[in-house]
Amino acid sequence: MINSRLKKLTPQFKNILKISSKIAKKSGYNIYLVGGVVRDLLLNRPVFDLDIVVEGDAILFVKRLAGCLGQSFRKHHSFGTATLYHDNHKIDFATARQEKYQHHGALPKVQPSCLEKDLARRDFSINAMAISLNKESYGQLIDFYGGRRDLKNGLIRILYPESFLDDSLRILRALRFEQRFSFRIEAKTFLLMEKAIKSGALKFVHSHRLRNELILFLNEPKPYKYIKRLYSLENLNFIDESIKLNKKDFRFFIRAESALKFYKKKFKENNEIKSWLVYLAGILLHLSDEKYLEVVNRFGFRKDQRDTISSIKKNLGKIRKLDYKKKNSEIYKILKNYSPEALVFFYAYFPKKNLRKNIRLFLEVLSQQKLKVKGKDLKKIGIQSSSFMGEILKELFYRKLDKGLEAKGEELREAKEVIQNKQSLKR
């Protein structure tokens, strides 16, 4: 059964596993597929990246593999890990290790170990399975901790009682997997998770690690469900205790999902929109300016991300003006400087039809418009000053939006009128 799942991997992945198996035998190492990839194979879900554990020196192993494939790789000596990039795929290799936590919330100290102890340090049983890639046992499932049974029963279960205290990010991961797979958190696991939440365990996690996990959380399909579930348990205190969400906020999260679907479908060439940033802006919207700055600085969000959220918080009143009848040029002037995330946020946040119609008009039509008349065309009719030329082209563009100019000839005639008007004003 497992072998048939391995056969469904991409040809590139299958080739890498085949070569890896040969190198492992020559090197005297044992290697295994581990973690989420095993879980997803058993669930018949698509696999995009691979995680491989090496009982041996993972960095030396990847050096030999990269040589065979003619690829470069990145190594991290302090963790005994290496990453190989091949045909747009990422394959992570790690030396089998065990972890010891000096205190709750601290990063663990690691040392080389065997597969069984490596799997014992994982977050949940469904992520603590492995598939042998060794020649003698290729494709054999290794399940020391009942992961396959829990997968079949749809359960999220930790491997030891201190798990949520040692790494409290597992609280967010448990909820993420619960919602993603429509699983249940096993009863004892849930009690231990609630206890960790009540003790404020998430506050002991480094804020940058929390940020990364929060982004994953908000990038999941239908984040509304995730946010609602987390808020019911923790109130988002790990972000800031003053965050209070209401029914209006949750209705926004639902509309944001539809708005993002519309945007991604309509503008397929722009796949860089950060969906998570739209939801995060909704979460942080009601924070005071002082609290907001403290949160984004503590979490270490990039300047462009902070600027997007700030532009949303500061300009809701300005965007409300779009509910009134506006000329196309006025709509353009109001919306032209916002990021895609901010525009989608505004579209989702305001349910008023006319306002949303104007935002949609900007996205679908106005933002796509370009002048056919260029500076060289203005030179031909006697305009030499670059600053004056810029003024003319700007005014001409706004007239194009308002009058629906299409042909270049129409634009030229309009340009001459703009020039006459501006020159008469200067006399």
N, C-alpha and C positions, 0 to 999 in steps of 0.2 A: 504493500500500500504506500509506504513512504517513498520507495523507489519510483513509483508512478508519479508521485507529486514532484520529485526532483526532476523528472523528465519534462515537466511543464515549465521549468525555468527557462529563461531566454537562452539562446545558443551561446551568447557571450558568457553568461554565468556558468553554464554547463561546461564550457571549455576551461574556464578558470578553475572550477572544482576538480576537473580531471587532471589538469597539470599540477594543481596543489597536492592532490593525492599522491602523485608520482614523486614529487619533491619531498613530501613528508616521509615516504618509505625510504628514500635514499638518505635522508637526514637522520633517520631513527626517531622521528617525532610522531606523535599522535595529534590529529587535528579534527575539529568538530564544528559543524554549524550550530549556532546557539541562539537562544533568546527569542526575540520577536519574529525572526524569520521562520523559525520552527513552528511557532504558534500559528503564523499566517499560512504556512504550507498546509498544516492540519485543518485549518478553517477554509481552505481553498480560496484564500484571498491573494491578490497580486503582491508580488515581491519586487521591491525597487532597489534595495541595498542588501548586502550580506554582512553578517557578523560571524567571524571564525575565531575559535579559541585554539591556541597551540600549546600542547604540553611540551614545552621547550622554549627556545629563544624566538619570539615572534618577529622581532626586527630582523634577525639574520634570515629567518624563513622568507619574509617578504622581500628582502634584498635578492634572494635567489629567484623567487617567483617573478619579480619585476624584470630581472635580467632575461628570463625566458620569454616574457611577453614584450620586452622592449618598451616598458613603461616606467615612469618615475613614481616615487612614493614619498610620503611624509612619515617621519618617525618621531616618537616621543619617548625618549629614554627613561624619563622619570616614572612613566606608567608602564613601560614595556609594551607599547602599542605602536602600530604602524597602519597607515591608510593607503590603499592603492586605488587609483582612479583609472578606469578602463572603459572606453566607449560610453562615456557619460554615466557610468555606474560607479558607485562607491563601495569598496570592500574594506571593512575594518578587521584588523587582526590584533589579537591581544594574547599575551602570555597568560596561561592559566594562573590564577592568583587567589589568595584569600585576603580578607580585610579585617582590620581591627580598628574600632572607634575609640579614641582616647576619652571622648565625652560625647553626649548627645548633640547632634547637629554639626559635629566636626567632620572635616574631610577625613576619610579613612587612611590608615597606613597600610600599604599593600606589600605582599611578598609572594614570590612564585609558589605555586602549589599544583594540585591535580584538578582534573575536571570536576570531580564530585564536590570539592570544596569551593571551586569557582562557581558552580551552579547554586551552591548553598547561600551565596552572598546576594543572589538576585532578589528583585522586589517581590514577585508573586510566583506561585507554582506554575502558572500557565506560561511564564517567561523563563522557567528554569529547566527546560528540556533541551536536549541536544540530538543531533544526527551525526553519526560517525561518517567521516570522509576517508577513513583508512581502508586500504585495499581489502583486507581480510573481512571487514565488517561494514563495508560501504552501504550507506542507506539505513543502517540499524538505528532505531529510536532509543535514546537513553533517557529514562525518566525516573530519577531517584525520589522525587518528591510529590508524585501523584498529579502532575500537571495535566496529563492527558485525561484523567478522570474528571478533574475540575473543568477542563475545557468542554468535555462532553456534557457536564451538568451546568455549565454556564456560571461558574463561581470564580470570584476574585479572592484569593487566599494568600496571606503572607506566610513566610516560612519559619518565623520565630517571633516570640512575643515582643521583643524590643525593636522590631523592624521599623515601625513608624517613628520611634524616637531616635534611632540611629541615623536615619535619613528621612526627614519629615516630608520631603518632596513626594514620597510615596503616597501621601494623602491625596495630592492632586492627581497622581498617576492612577490611583485606584478609582477615582471618580471618572477620570478620562476613559479608562478601559470599560468601566461599568456602562457608561453611556454609549461608547462607540460600538460595543458588541451586544448591547442590551443584556448584560450579565447582571448577577446579583453579587454583592459583597458578602462573603461568608459571615455567619453570625458572630463568631468570636473575633474575626478580623474587624468587623464593623464596630464592635464594642471597644476594641483597642484603638481603632482610628478615632472614635469619638473622644476617648480619654486623652489621646494625644492632642486633638484639636482644643479641648477645654484647657489643657495645660499650656496652650500657646506655643506648641512645638514648632510651628512654621516660622515663628519669629527668630529662631535660632539658625535658620538656613541663610546662607549668604544671599543678599538681595539680588545679585546678578544671576545666581542659579535659579532663584524664584522667578526672575524676569523671563529666563529662557523657557522654563516650564509653563509659565503663564501664556507665553506666545504659542506654544504647542497646544495648550488648552483651548485658546481662542481661535486657533486655526482648524480645529476639528469641524466636521460637518454639523450644522445646526447647533452652533454654540449657545443658543438660547437655553437649551436643555441643560448644558453643562454649567452655565452661570447660575441658573435657578437652583440646581442641585447643590452646588457649592455654597451659594448664599444661604440656603436653608440650614446648612450645617455650621458654617464658619462666619457668615456675614462679611466676608472679604476683609476681615481684620488684619490679615497678613499684608494687605496693601495699605490700608489706613482704617483705623477704627471709626472715623467719622463718615465713612461711606454708607449711605442709606439709600437703597433702591426701592422704588415704588412701582405700582402697576403700570404707570406711564412709561417708566424705564424698560420694563419687560415687554411692553407692547412695541417699543422702539426696537428692541433686539430682534423681535419677530419680523418687523418690517425691514430691518437691516439685511436679513437673510435674503429676502426677495429682491431688495435693491442691488445687492452684490451679484445675484444671479443675472439680473437684467444687464448690469454693467459688463460682466464677463462674457455674456452671450453676444452683446452688441459690439463690444470692442475686443474681439479675440486676439488682436495683435498686441494688446496691452495686458499681458498676463502678470505684470509686476505689481499690481495693486495688492496692498497688504490688508487682507480682510481683517486680521486680528486687530489692526490699528483702529478700525471703525468701531469695533466692540469695546476696545479699551477706552476710546474717547467717551463712549456712552457711560462707562463705569466711573470715569474720573470727572464727568461733566459738572457735577454739583459741588466739587471740592472748592474751597476758597483758593484764591490765587497763591497764598502762602503755602497751604497744604499741598496744592498741586505741584508747585516747584520742588517741595521737599520730596514728594513721591518720585517724580521723574528723575531727579538727581540721584536719589538713593538707589533706584533701580538701574540707573545708568543707560537710559534710553538715548539714542543718537539724536543729534541736533535736529535733523530733518523730521524725525518722529515727534520730538517735542514741539517743533514749530507747527506741525499739522494739527496736533491736539489743541495747542494754544490758539490757532486761527479759528478753530471750531468754537471754543469756549468764548472767545472775545466777539465773535461776529454773528451770533444768532439773531440779534436785533436787526442787523443790516440785511440778513437774508430774509427776514420776515417781510421786508418791503417788496419782495418778489410776488407777494400775494396780490398785488395791485397790477393793473394793466401797465405794461412797460413797452417802450420801443425796443426793438432787437438790440440796438447799440447799447441801451441802458442795461439790459440783461447781461450782455457781454462784459461791460465794464465792471459790473458787480461781481461776476463769477470768474473772470479770466485768470486771477492769480492763485486760485485754490488748487490744492493737490487732488488727484482722483479720489483719495480716501475721504477728504473733506466734502467733496461734491456728493459722493454716495451717502455720507452721513447726513447732509442737509436734506437730500431726497427722501431718506428714510425717516428722519426726525420730524419733518413737517407733513402731516397728512392732508393739508389743504390742497385741493385739486389744481387750482390756478398756479400756486407756487411750484408744485411738483411739475406741472406742465412747462413752466418757464425753465426749470433746471434741465428737464429732458430736452427742451428745444436747444439749450446751450450745448449739451453733450452730443446730441445727434446731428445738429445742423450748424449752429453758430461757430462752435470751436473748430469745425472742419473747414471753414471758409478761408480762402486765400485770394489775394489780388492777382489778377492777370497782368495788370500794369505794374511795371518795375521802374526802378530809378532811371535806367537807361532810356525808357520811353519818355520820362519827364525831361531828360536832358535834350532830347530831340526837339522839344517844344520850348526850349530856352531856359529851363530851370537848372542852375549850376550850383547853387548853395545847398550843401548836404543837409544842413539843419532845416532849411525851408522845405527841402524835398521830403524830409521826415515828417514835417507837419502836414504836408499835402497828402502823403500816403496814409497817415493815421486818420485824417478826416475822410479821405476817400473810402477807407475800409469801413468806417462806421456808416457812411452813406450806402455802401454796398449791402450791408446787413439790413438797413431800414428799407431800402428801395428794391432789394432783390435783384441787383445788377448781376448779369451773367456773362454777356459777351464782352470781349476786350474793348470793342468800339464803344459800348455803353460806358465802361469805366473811364475811357479817355475823354469822352464828352463831359462826364461828371467832374473829372480832374480839372479840366479847363475852367469849369464853373467855380470850383473850389479856389483855383489860382486867382481868378478875377476877383472873387469876394475878399480873399486875403490881401491882395494887392491894393484894393480900394480902401480897405481898413487902415492900411499903412500910410496912405496919402494924407 
